[in-house]
Amino acid sequence: MSYIILFDIPRNMGYLQVKINRLLHSINAQLIQHSVWESEDLNVLKQVSNLIKEGGGKAIILEKKIVE
Protein backbone atom coordinates (compact mmCIF):
# COMPACT_ATOMS: atom_id res chain seq x y z
CA MET A 1 0.00 0.00 0.00
CA SER A 2 1.29 3.42 -0.92
CA TYR A 3 0.55 6.73 0.78
CA ILE A 4 0.89 10.35 -0.26
CA ILE A 5 1.66 13.24 2.05
CA LEU A 6 0.81 16.80 1.06
CA PHE A 7 2.06 19.63 3.23
CA ASP A 8 2.50 23.37 3.52
CA ILE A 9 5.24 24.83 5.70
CA PRO A 10 5.41 28.61 6.38
CA ARG A 11 8.17 30.27 4.34
CA ASN A 12 9.97 31.52 7.45
CA MET A 13 10.44 27.90 8.60
CA GLY A 14 13.13 26.95 6.07
CA TYR A 15 14.97 24.79 8.61
CA LEU A 16 11.81 22.69 9.04
CA GLN A 17 11.50 22.23 5.26
CA VAL A 18 15.09 20.96 5.13
CA LYS A 19 14.52 18.62 8.07
CA ILE A 20 11.34 17.19 6.49
CA ASN A 21 12.99 16.75 3.06
CA ARG A 22 15.95 14.91 4.60
CA LEU A 23 13.64 12.64 6.58
CA LEU A 24 11.57 11.81 3.51
CA HIS A 25 14.72 11.12 1.47
CA SER A 26 15.99 8.81 4.21
CA ILE A 27 12.96 6.52 3.79
CA ASN A 28 13.29 6.62 -0.01
CA ALA A 29 10.05 8.55 -0.45
CA GLN A 30 9.48 9.81 -3.97
CA LEU A 31 8.95 13.50 -4.65
CA ILE A 32 5.89 13.88 -6.86
CA GLN A 33 5.64 17.65 -6.78
CA HIS A 34 6.79 20.42 -4.44
CA SER A 35 5.57 19.36 -0.97
CA VAL A 36 3.89 16.20 -2.32
CA TRP A 37 5.67 12.91 -1.54
CA GLU A 38 4.82 9.23 -1.92
CA SER A 39 5.93 6.43 0.40
CA GLU A 40 4.88 3.03 1.68
CA ASP A 41 6.00 3.84 5.24
CA LEU A 42 2.85 5.17 6.90
CA ASN A 43 4.43 5.37 10.36
CA VAL A 44 7.16 7.75 9.21
CA LEU A 45 4.66 9.81 7.23
CA LYS A 46 2.61 10.22 10.41
CA GLN A 47 5.76 11.40 12.23
CA VAL A 48 6.48 13.85 9.43
CA SER A 49 2.90 15.13 9.58
CA ASN A 50 3.16 15.68 13.34
CA LEU A 51 6.48 17.55 12.96
CA ILE A 52 4.96 19.82 10.32
CA LYS A 53 1.86 20.55 12.42
CA GLU A 54 3.94 21.21 15.55
CA GLY A 55 6.01 23.67 13.49
CA GLY A 56 2.92 25.63 12.44
CA GLY A 57 2.34 24.02 9.05
CA LYS A 58 -0.42 21.90 7.55
CA ALA A 59 -0.20 18.28 6.44
CA ILE A 60 -2.50 15.55 5.19
CA ILE A 61 -1.81 11.91 4.35
CA LEU A 62 -3.79 10.15 1.64
CA GLU A 63 -3.97 6.49 0.69
CA LYS A 64 -3.02 6.00 -2.94
CA LYS A 65 -5.67 4.18 -4.91
CA ILE A 66 -5.72 4.11 -8.67
CA VAL A 67 -9.28 4.04 -9.97
CA GLU A 68 -8.68 3.69 -13.69
MOPAC internal coordinates of N, CA, C and O (Angstrom, degrees):
PM7 1SCF
backbone

  N    0.0000 0     0.00 0     0.00 0    0    0    0
  C    1.4514 1     0.00 0     0.00 0    1    0    0
  C    1.5227 1   108.40 1     0.00 0    2    1    0
  O    1.2310 1   121.01 1   -43.00 1    3    2    1
  N    1.2968 1   115.68 1   137.00 1    3    2    1
  C    1.4519 1   122.03 1  -179.03 1    5    3    2
  C    1.5233 1   109.98 1  -113.08 1    6    5    3
  O    1.2310 1   120.99 1   -32.01 1    7    6    5
  N    1.3260 1   115.71 1   147.99 1    7    6    5
  C    1.4593 1   121.96 1  -178.33 1    9    7    6
  C    1.5196 1   109.14 1  -129.15 1   10    9    7
  O    1.2310 1   121.47 1   -25.90 1   11   10    9
  N    1.3130 1   114.79 1   154.10 1   11   10    9
  C    1.4623 1   121.29 1   179.48 1   13   11   10
  C    1.5214 1   108.37 1  -124.92 1   14   13   11
  O    1.2310 1   121.00 1   -47.79 1   15   14   13
  N    1.3191 1   115.69 1   132.21 1   15   14   13
  C    1.4608 1   120.27 1   175.34 1   17   15   14
  C    1.5249 1   108.17 1  -111.68 1   18   17   15
  O    1.2310 1   121.44 1   -47.73 1   19   18   17
  N    1.3179 1   114.85 1   132.27 1   19   18   17
  C    1.4620 1   122.83 1   175.67 1   21   19   18
  C    1.5231 1   106.29 1  -117.39 1   22   21   19
  O    1.2310 1   120.12 1   -45.29 1   23   22   21
  N    1.3110 1   117.37 1   134.71 1   23   22   21
  C    1.4613 1   118.12 1  -178.59 1   25   23   22
  C    1.5205 1   112.05 1  -148.68 1   26   25   23
  O    1.2310 1   122.24 1   -18.62 1   27   26   25
  N    1.3248 1   113.31 1   161.38 1   27   26   25
  C    1.4576 1   122.43 1   178.38 1   29   27   26
  C    1.5203 1   107.02 1  -136.40 1   30   29   27
  O    1.2310 1   120.85 1   -60.55 1   31   30   29
  N    1.3063 1   115.97 1   119.45 1   31   30   29
  C    1.4641 1   121.84 1   179.64 1   33   31   30
  C    1.5212 1   107.66 1  -113.76 1   34   33   31
  O    1.2310 1   119.78 1   -47.21 1   35   34   33
  N    1.3489 1   118.03 1   132.79 1   35   34   33
  C    1.4725 1   120.52 1   178.56 1   37   35   34
  C    1.5336 1   111.25 1   -54.16 1   38   37   35
  O    1.2310 1   120.59 1   -37.83 1   39   38   37
  N    1.3033 1   116.49 1   142.17 1   39   38   37
  C    1.4708 1   122.32 1  -175.51 1   41   39   38
  C    1.5293 1   113.04 1   -58.57 1   42   41   39
  O    1.2310 1   120.06 1   149.74 1   43   42   41
  N    1.3196 1   117.48 1   -30.26 1   43   42   41
  C    1.4643 1   119.90 1  -178.71 1   45   43   42
  C    1.5299 1   112.34 1   -79.54 1   46   45   43
  O    1.2310 1   120.14 1  -175.63 1   47   46   45
  N    1.3232 1   117.34 1     4.37 1   47   46   45
  C    1.4660 1   122.44 1  -179.17 1   49   47   46
  C    1.5333 1   109.63 1  -110.99 1   50   49   47
  O    1.2310 1   120.15 1  -132.50 1   51   50   49
  N    1.3216 1   117.32 1    47.50 1   51   50   49
  C    1.4551 1   122.00 1  -177.66 1   53   51   50
  C    1.5161 1   113.29 1   -57.74 1   54   53   51
  O    1.2310 1   120.37 1   143.07 1   55   54   53
  N    1.3347 1   116.90 1   -36.93 1   55   54   53
  C    1.4603 1   120.66 1   179.64 1   57   55   54
  C    1.5312 1   110.54 1   -62.31 1   58   57   55
  O    1.2310 1   120.31 1   144.56 1   59   58   57
  N    1.3345 1   117.00 1   -35.44 1   59   58   57
  C    1.4616 1   120.64 1   179.25 1   61   59   58
  C    1.5258 1   110.09 1   -69.51 1   62   61   59
  O    1.2310 1   119.98 1   140.64 1   63   62   61
  N    1.3151 1   117.64 1   -39.36 1   63   62   61
  C    1.4662 1   121.91 1   177.46 1   65   63   62
  C    1.5275 1   110.06 1   -59.49 1   66   65   63
  O    1.2310 1   120.51 1   135.55 1   67   66   65
  N    1.3297 1   116.63 1   -44.45 1   67   66   65
  C    1.4657 1   121.17 1   179.31 1   69   67   66
  C    1.5240 1   110.53 1   -63.67 1   70   69   67
  O    1.2310 1   120.53 1   135.46 1   71   70   69
  N    1.3203 1   116.60 1   -44.54 1   71   70   69
  C    1.4643 1   121.50 1   179.77 1   73   71   70
  C    1.5332 1   110.87 1   -60.38 1   74   73   71
  O    1.2310 1   120.45 1   134.94 1   75   74   73
  N    1.3214 1   116.74 1   -45.06 1   75   74   73
  C    1.4647 1   122.20 1  -179.42 1   77   75   74
  C    1.5252 1   110.07 1   -65.34 1   78   77   75
  O    1.2310 1   119.92 1   134.15 1   79   78   77
  N    1.3289 1   117.76 1   -45.85 1   79   78   77
  C    1.4653 1   121.12 1   179.29 1   81   79   78
  C    1.5264 1   111.63 1   -60.20 1   82   81   79
  O    1.2310 1   120.08 1   137.65 1   83   82   81
  N    1.3168 1   117.45 1   -42.35 1   83   82   81
  C    1.4689 1   120.84 1   178.84 1   85   83   82
  C    1.5263 1   111.10 1   -64.70 1   86   85   83
  O    1.2310 1   120.66 1   139.22 1   87   86   85
  N    1.3173 1   116.34 1   -40.78 1   87   86   85
  C    1.4640 1   120.39 1   179.10 1   89   87   86
  C    1.5234 1   110.86 1   -64.54 1   90   89   87
  O    1.2310 1   120.24 1   136.43 1   91   90   89
  N    1.3090 1   117.14 1   -43.57 1   91   90   89
  C    1.4628 1   120.87 1   179.28 1   93   91   90
  C    1.5347 1   111.15 1   -65.97 1   94   93   91
  O    1.2310 1   120.19 1   140.92 1   95   94   93
  N    1.3301 1   117.25 1   -39.08 1   95   94   93
  C    1.4635 1   120.33 1   176.50 1   97   95   94
  C    1.5232 1   110.82 1   -63.55 1   98   97   95
  O    1.2310 1   120.36 1   143.63 1   99   98   97
  N    1.3315 1   116.92 1   -36.37 1   99   98   97
  C    1.4606 1   120.54 1  -176.63 1  101   99   98
  C    1.5296 1   112.49 1   -66.62 1  102  101   99
  O    1.2310 1   119.75 1   156.62 1  103  102  101
  N    1.3287 1   118.08 1   -23.38 1  103  102  101
  C    1.4692 1   120.65 1   177.44 1  105  103  102
  C    1.5308 1   110.94 1  -100.97 1  106  105  103
  O    1.2310 1   120.93 1  -166.17 1  107  106  105
  N    1.3247 1   115.83 1    13.83 1  107  106  105
  C    1.4696 1   122.40 1   179.67 1  109  107  106
  C    1.5279 1   113.33 1    59.39 1  110  109  107
  O    1.2310 1   120.90 1  -145.50 1  111  110  109
  N    1.3213 1   115.89 1    34.50 1  111  110  109
  C    1.4664 1   120.00 1   174.30 1  113  111  110
  C    1.5236 1   108.01 1   -69.42 1  114  113  111
  O    1.2310 1   120.92 1   -29.23 1  115  114  113
  N    1.3151 1   115.85 1   150.77 1  115  114  113
  C    1.4601 1   120.57 1  -179.32 1  117  115  114
  C    1.5326 1   109.83 1  -102.85 1  118  117  115
  O    1.2310 1   121.28 1   -49.71 1  119  118  117
  N    1.3094 1   115.15 1   130.29 1  119  118  117
  C    1.4591 1   121.21 1   176.04 1  121  119  118
  C    1.5244 1   108.11 1   -77.05 1  122  121  119
  O    1.2310 1   120.72 1   -58.79 1  123  122  121
  N    1.3232 1   116.22 1   121.21 1  123  122  121
  C    1.4587 1   121.53 1   178.39 1  125  123  122
  C    1.5208 1   109.55 1   -93.41 1  126  125  123
  O    1.2310 1   121.24 1   134.27 1  127  126  125
  N    1.3064 1   115.24 1   -45.73 1  127  126  125
  C    1.4539 1   123.88 1  -179.57 1  129  127  126
  C    1.5159 1   106.24 1  -155.04 1  130  129  127
  O    1.2310 1   119.62 1    -9.52 1  131  130  129
  N    1.3130 1   118.33 1   170.48 1  131  130  129
  C    1.4629 1   120.55 1   177.99 1  133  131  130
  C    1.5272 1   109.85 1   -53.84 1  134  133  131
  O    1.2310 1   120.14 1   -58.91 1  135  134  133
  N    1.3222 1   117.34 1   121.09 1  135  134  133
  C    1.4678 1   124.11 1   179.70 1  137  135  134
  C    1.5227 1   113.94 1    65.98 1  138  137  135
  O    1.2310 1   120.14 1  -155.57 1  139  138  137
  N    1.3255 1   117.33 1    24.43 1  139  138  137
  C    1.4679 1   122.48 1   174.76 1  141  139  138
  C    1.5277 1   106.73 1  -133.32 1  142  141  139
  O    1.2310 1   120.62 1   -65.48 1  143  142  141
  N    1.3355 1   116.42 1   114.52 1  143  142  141
  C    1.4566 1   122.37 1  -175.33 1  145  143  142
  C    1.5208 1   110.24 1  -126.96 1  146  145  143
  O    1.2310 1   120.90 1   -27.51 1  147  146  145
  N    1.3310 1   115.88 1   152.49 1  147  146  145
  C    1.4584 1   122.13 1   178.31 1  149  147  146
  C    1.5264 1   109.39 1  -121.63 1  150  149  147
  O    1.2310 1   121.26 1   -42.69 1  151  150  149
  N    1.3471 1   115.19 1   137.31 1  151  150  149
  C    1.4620 1   120.50 1   179.19 1  153  151  150
  C    1.5260 1   109.69 1  -156.63 1  154  153  151
  O    1.2310 1   121.14 1   -19.91 1  155  154  153
  N    1.3183 1   115.43 1   160.09 1  155  154  153
  C    1.4556 1   120.48 1   175.12 1  157  155  154
  C    1.5230 1   111.31 1   -97.13 1  158  157  155
  O    1.2310 1   119.91 1   175.03 1  159  158  157
  N    1.3224 1   117.78 1    -4.97 1  159  158  157
  C    1.4646 1   122.33 1  -176.59 1  161  159  158
  C    1.5315 1   110.70 1   -94.79 1  162  161  159
  O    1.2310 1   121.05 1   -92.08 1  163  162  161
  N    1.3173 1   115.59 1    87.92 1  163  162  161
  C    1.4669 1   121.06 1  -176.92 1  165  163  162
  C    1.5202 1   112.06 1   -63.18 1  166  165  163
  O    1.2310 1   119.99 1   142.29 1  167  166  165
  N    1.3263 1   117.63 1   -37.71 1  167  166  165
  C    1.4686 1   120.18 1  -178.41 1  169  167  166
  C    1.5220 1   111.91 1   -61.01 1  170  169  167
  O    1.2310 1   120.17 1   136.15 1  171  170  169
  N    1.3182 1   117.29 1   -43.85 1  171  170  169
  C    1.4675 1   120.12 1   179.30 1  173  171  170
  C    1.5256 1   110.08 1   -69.07 1  174  173  171
  O    1.2310 1   120.06 1   142.01 1  175  174  173
  N    1.3259 1   117.49 1   -37.99 1  175  174  173
  C    1.4633 1   119.60 1   177.87 1  177  175  174
  C    1.5289 1   111.08 1   -62.11 1  178  177  175
  O    1.2310 1   120.42 1   143.57 1  179  178  177
  N    1.3189 1   116.81 1   -36.43 1  179  178  177
  C    1.4752 1   119.99 1   176.23 1  181  179  178
  C    1.5234 1   110.35 1   -65.18 1  182  181  179
  O    1.2310 1   120.07 1   139.93 1  183  182  181
  N    1.3359 1   117.47 1   -40.07 1  183  182  181
  C    1.4626 1   121.28 1   177.12 1  185  183  182
  C    1.5222 1   110.62 1   -63.27 1  186  185  183
  O    1.2310 1   120.73 1   137.33 1  187  186  185
  N    1.3199 1   116.22 1   -42.67 1  187  186  185
  C    1.4641 1   121.33 1   178.71 1  189  187  186
  C    1.5252 1   109.76 1   -61.92 1  190  189  187
  O    1.2310 1   120.63 1   135.08 1  191  190  189
  N    1.3183 1   116.39 1   -44.92 1  191  190  189
  C    1.4672 1   121.51 1   179.00 1  193  191  190
  C    1.5249 1   111.05 1   -58.74 1  194  193  191
  O    1.2310 1   120.55 1   135.64 1  195  194  193
  N    1.3269 1   116.55 1   -44.36 1  195  194  193
  C    1.4658 1   120.65 1   179.32 1  197  195  194
  C    1.5276 1   111.32 1   -64.00 1  198  197  195
  O    1.2310 1   120.06 1   138.31 1  199  198  197
  N    1.3363 1   117.50 1   -41.69 1  199  198  197
  C    1.4670 1   120.81 1   177.97 1  201  199  198
  C    1.5242 1   111.18 1   -60.64 1  202  201  199
  O    1.2310 1   121.01 1   137.30 1  203  202  201
  N    1.3255 1   115.68 1   -42.70 1  203  202  201
  C    1.4646 1   120.46 1  -179.09 1  205  203  202
  C    1.5266 1   110.32 1   -64.76 1  206  205  203
  O    1.2310 1   120.49 1   134.35 1  207  206  205
  N    1.3202 1   116.67 1   -45.65 1  207  206  205
  C    1.4726 1   120.82 1  -179.07 1  209  207  206
  C    1.5215 1   111.40 1   -65.66 1  210  209  207
  O    1.2310 1   120.25 1   140.07 1  211  210  209
  N    1.3399 1   117.12 1   -39.93 1  211  210  209
  C    1.4652 1   120.65 1   177.72 1  213  211  210
  C    1.5328 1   110.87 1   -64.44 1  214  213  211
  O    1.2310 1   120.44 1   150.87 1  215  214  213
  N    1.3350 1   116.77 1   -29.13 1  215  214  213
  C    1.4629 1   121.49 1   179.86 1  217  215  214
  C    1.5150 1   113.60 1   -85.27 1  218  217  215
  O    1.2310 1   120.16 1  -178.26 1  219  218  217
  N    1.3382 1   117.31 1     1.74 1  219  218  217
  C    1.4577 1   120.50 1   177.57 1  221  219  218
  C    1.5178 1   114.60 1    97.86 1  222  221  219
  O    1.2310 1   120.28 1  -172.64 1  223  222  221
  N    1.3197 1   117.07 1     7.36 1  223  222  221
  C    1.4682 1   120.69 1   179.81 1  225  223  222
  C    1.5183 1   112.04 1   -98.35 1  226  225  223
  O    1.2310 1   121.47 1     7.17 1  227  226  225
  N    1.3191 1   114.79 1  -172.83 1  227  226  225
  C    1.4602 1   122.29 1   179.27 1  229  227  226
  C    1.5191 1   108.04 1  -124.37 1  230  229  227
  O    1.2310 1   120.82 1   -36.15 1  231  230  229
  N    1.3349 1   116.05 1   143.85 1  231  230  229
  C    1.4677 1   119.85 1   179.05 1  233  231  230
  C    1.5183 1   109.62 1  -151.44 1  234  233  231
  O    1.2310 1   121.53 1   -31.77 1  235  234  233
  N    1.3314 1   114.69 1   148.23 1  235  234  233
  C    1.4573 1   121.19 1   176.55 1  237  235  234
  C    1.5281 1   107.17 1  -143.61 1  238  237  235
  O    1.2310 1   121.15 1   -37.23 1  239  238  237
  N    1.3182 1   115.41 1   142.77 1  239  238  237
  C    1.4655 1   121.53 1   177.79 1  241  239  238
  C    1.5113 1   108.06 1  -114.85 1  242  241  239
  O    1.2310 1   121.10 1   -48.60 1  243  242  241
  N    1.3330 1   115.51 1   131.40 1  243  242  241
  C    1.4591 1   122.19 1  -179.47 1  245  243  242
  C    1.5130 1   109.70 1  -118.44 1  246  245  243
  O    1.2310 1   120.39 1   -31.51 1  247  246  245
  N    1.3181 1   116.86 1   148.49 1  247  246  245
  C    1.4507 1   121.02 1   173.25 1  249  247  246
  C    1.5205 1   107.73 1   -88.09 1  250  249  247
  O    1.2310 1   120.63 1   -50.31 1  251  250  249
  N    1.3196 1   116.40 1   129.69 1  251  250  249
  C    1.4577 1   120.54 1  -178.38 1  253  251  250
  C    1.5266 1   109.21 1   -79.78 1  254  253  251
  O    1.2310 1   121.36 1   -54.55 1  255  254  253
  N    1.3072 1   115.00 1   125.45 1  255  254  253
  C    1.4513 1   121.34 1   177.49 1  257  255  254
  C    1.5140 1   107.84 1  -142.82 1  258  257  255
  O    1.2310 1   120.85 1   -61.65 1  259  258  257
  N    1.3117 1   115.98 1   118.35 1  259  258  257
  C    1.4540 1   120.55 1  -179.86 1  261  259  258
  C    1.5178 1   108.02 1   -88.23 1  262  261  259
  O    1.2310 1   120.36 1   -55.69 1  263  262  261
  N    1.3075 1   116.92 1   124.31 1  263  262  261
  C    1.4544 1   122.47 1  -176.04 1  265  263  262
  C    1.5178 1   110.74 1   -87.77 1  266  265  263
  O    1.2310 1   120.30 1   136.97 1  267  266  265
  N    1.2936 1   117.03 1   -43.03 1  267  266  265
  C    1.4680 1   120.22 1  -177.39 1  269  267  266
  C    1.4904 1   111.53 1  -145.81 1  270  269  267
  O    1.2310 1   120.10 1   180.00 1  271  270  269

